[in-house]
Amino acid sequence: MQGYEIIDMSEDFDSKRRQRFLGEDYFKWRLSLLDEGITYWSENTAPTGSTENERRALTQRYLVSDIYRRFLLMYTGGADIERMRSELEPVLDAYERYTKAQRLNRQDASEPPLVFEEIGEYETVMQLIGFCYLLHRRDLLPRIVEMFDPSYRGKDTLYEDLLAYELEGRINVDSWYHDVPYRPLVFSLYRETKSESVDDLTEYLDAWYRGMAAAPWHDGHLEAQKNGKGTYVGYWAVEAAAVAFLLQLDDSSFRDHLLYPKDLANFARSFDASKETTPTFQVGAATTVRTGQTCPETGIWKAQGHNVPGVMVHQGERMPEVFAPDRSGAYRSQPALWEYERQA
């Protein structure tokens, strides 16, 4: 994983870390262990599993777990957020590889990489969506949709509402998988005044850690403090900061809460998109763009994996969904990976 050695360990580590539970010795130990895991699972296949497809899926699960935990650990340790913008995409790449392997293993094209029924995995999904907003990588949101919509579209209010700030066609639904601790966060999106939303977010931050008691990483910092080892990589209510950013709330009353990633919120508000450079489009090169992303070139675009005609899309427009049959044979709008076919 390139781009991560971005903490100068010669500086005072305690002044750079973003959560007090993280000690320098533990950070170095945990980082080394995760690096070793990423290298190992990138080169080897899991020995358990009754079939080759199951072993490959387990391998990708172990790999993406280490990659994402490393990403969180680096934020907790004080990594430069501008650099983390480019590192979010490899995290999504890893989840996509696992999704593909798991769908092949289960013989189910709708299989998600994380299940909403498990609160720790549900929280990871909300964090990933939150990172897309806070790091100004909204272009990655359609990739999250492709992984989770087949199983969860129209089933969870928070999932739908967060995506709706960027993507069209989301579903209005009044139910969610985990009432604790998420109810105040959901309510914050529907208040008439910003002060009410601020109160909701404060309540959510206070309830977040207790509400995560069933997550496998809960209380990992206690083990780390006791014997210098453990599973702790940081406790962050990333989705709370995303909501504060999207609603343009004054977070001064809760920005110093232990679980609130205020540096991410600061970055989101101060980011200057005009300084971003757009890659030059080269006709003839293999070019793909996902639903929701900006079309880089006017022309005919073909939806990969769908037996439908190509469509004309103009440069600067949002790449569309494709109207095609799902696994049951019913026609519906679906996100797609679009490939540039020819000039119009």
RAUR-V804394 format. One record per residue. N is the residue number from 0. PHI is phi in whole degrees, -180 to 180 (999 if undefined). Layout:
{{N/PHI} {N/PHI}}
//
This chain:
{{0/999} {1/-90} {2/89} {3/-101} {4/-80} {5/-124} {6/-110} {7/-79} {8/-73} {9/-76} {10/-80} {11/-68} {12/-61} {13/-62} {14/-82} {15/-100} {16/-62} {17/-106} {18/-145} {19/-68} {20/-71} {21/-90} {22/-92} {23/-65} {24/-64} {25/-64} {26/-57} {27/-63} {28/-64} {29/-67} {30/-63} {31/-63} {32/-65} {33/-67} {34/-60} {35/-63} {36/-64} {37/-62} {38/-63} {39/-65} {40/-76} {41/-78} {42/-117} {43/-130} {44/-113} {45/-57} {46/-78} {47/-92} {48/116} {49/-84} {50/-132} {51/-64} {52/-64} {53/-68} {54/-64} {55/-67} {56/-65} {57/-62} {58/-59} {59/-67} {60/-66} {61/-62} {62/-67} {63/-68} {64/-61} {65/-67} {66/-65} {67/-72} {68/-63} {69/-66} {70/-58} {71/-66} {72/-62} {73/-67} {74/-64} {75/-60} {76/-79} {77/108} {78/-60} {79/-66} {80/-71} {81/-58} {82/-69} {83/-67} {84/-55} {85/-78} {86/-86} {87/-69} {88/-64} {89/-60} {90/-64} {91/-66} {92/-57} {93/-66} {94/-65} {95/-67} {96/-63} {97/-67} {98/-58} {99/-62} {100/-67} {101/-70} {102/-66} {103/-68} {104/-64} {105/-85} {106/55} {107/-143} {108/-70} {109/-103} {110/-61} {111/-88} {112/-77} {113/-135} {114/-106} {115/-67} {116/-65} {117/-93} {118/-63} {119/-64} {120/-75} {121/-59} {122/-62} {123/-60} {124/-62} {125/-64} {126/-64} {127/-61} {128/-63} {129/-61} {130/-61} {131/-59} {132/-74} {133/-71} {134/-92} {135/54} {136/-122} {137/-63} {138/-62} {139/-87} {140/-60} {141/-60} {142/-72} {143/-65} {144/-58} {145/-62} {146/-80} {147/-110} {148/-59} {149/-56} {150/-102} {151/-125} {152/-59} {153/75} {154/-117} {155/-144} {156/-61} {157/-63} {158/-57} {159/-66} {160/-68} {161/-64} {162/-67} {163/-66} {164/-70} {165/-128} {166/-108} {167/-81} {168/80} {169/-75} {170/-105} {171/-84} {172/-136} {173/-113} {174/-160} {175/-147} {176/-76} {177/-133} {178/-69} {179/-106} {180/-100} {181/-80} {182/-53} {183/-61} {184/-66} {185/-61} {186/-62} {187/-60} {188/-81} {189/-123} {190/-76} {191/-82} {192/-125} {193/-68} {194/-65} {195/-66} {196/-65} {197/-62} {198/-61} {199/-63} {200/-66} {201/-62} {202/-62} {203/-64} {204/-63} {205/-69} {206/-94} {207/-59} {208/-67} {209/-62} {210/-70} {211/-96} {212/-57} {213/-86} {214/-71} {215/-64} {216/-92} {217/-63} {218/68} {219/-62} {220/-69} {221/-67} {222/-64} {223/-64} {224/-72} {225/-78} {226/-128} {227/79} {228/-135} {229/150} {230/-106} {231/-65} {232/-132} {233/130} {234/-113} {235/-137} {236/-87} {237/-57} {238/-65} {239/-67} {240/-67} {241/-63} {242/-65} {243/-60} {244/-69} {245/-66} {246/-87} {247/55} {248/-89} {249/-81} {250/-95} {251/-61} {252/-78} {253/-132} {254/-66} {255/-95} {256/-63} {257/-53} {258/-95} {259/-92} {260/-80} {261/-65} {262/-66} {263/-66} {264/-63} {265/-62} {266/-63} {267/-60} {268/-76} {269/-98} {270/-64} {271/-106} {272/-66} {273/-67} {274/-86} {275/-75} {276/-99} {277/-96} {278/-58} {279/-71} {280/-83} {281/-116} {282/-63} {283/102} {284/-79} {285/-70} {286/-129} {287/-129} {288/-138} {289/-95} {290/-50} {291/98} {292/-82} {293/-84} {294/-69} {295/-86} {296/-157} {297/-67} {298/168} {299/-94} {300/-117} {301/-111} {302/-82} {303/-65} {304/81} {305/-123} {306/-88} {307/-132} {308/-63} {309/-68} {310/-124} {311/-82} {312/-130} {313/-93} {314/-54} {315/94} {316/-79} {317/-76} {318/-66} {319/-82} {320/-82} {321/-114} {322/-94} {323/-152} {324/-71} {325/-89} {326/-66} {327/-87} {328/95} {329/-80} {330/-80} {331/-157} {332/-75} {333/-138} {334/-67} {335/-145} {336/-99} {337/-98} {338/-115} {339/-67} {340/-101} {341/-167} {342/-71} {343/-77}}
//
